[in-house]
Amino acid sequence: MQDSLISTLKPLVIKTCGGYEYFDYKEVIRFQAEGNNTLVYIINRDSPLRVLYNLSDIEQKHVHPVFFRCHRSHIVNLQHLVKFNDKSRQLVLAGEHIVPVSENYKGKLIDKTVKGL
């Protein structure tokens, strides 16, 4: 009984001011730093979810190959990547989210998304 419950829980647990919310990795489009908090953009939600962790905490607690830090203020889910504009250094994600890519992360992004194919 205990094992079947654990296998059905969603793997991403995020603490909010209202308690804990559970998600599958594929539901998260991106994380964006906002002061000491982080905004989480979720599929089929009109507004982002504010969580009580900073972006570095999110990066450490929710390590998963689909997440990629592309800027000091942004972590994206590469499963939602639609386009990378090399000239403007911007990612376009599902839902028309536009996210900057810093020069420091550009090479890592290309390695992970293009050279990894």
Buried (B, 14 or more C-beta within 10 A) or exposed (E): EEEEEEEEEEEBEBEBEEEEBEBEBEBBBBBBBBEEBBBBBBBEEEEBBBBEBBBEBBBEEBEEEEBBBBBEBBBBBBBBBEEBEEEEBBBBBBBEBEBBBBEEBBEEBBEBBEEEE
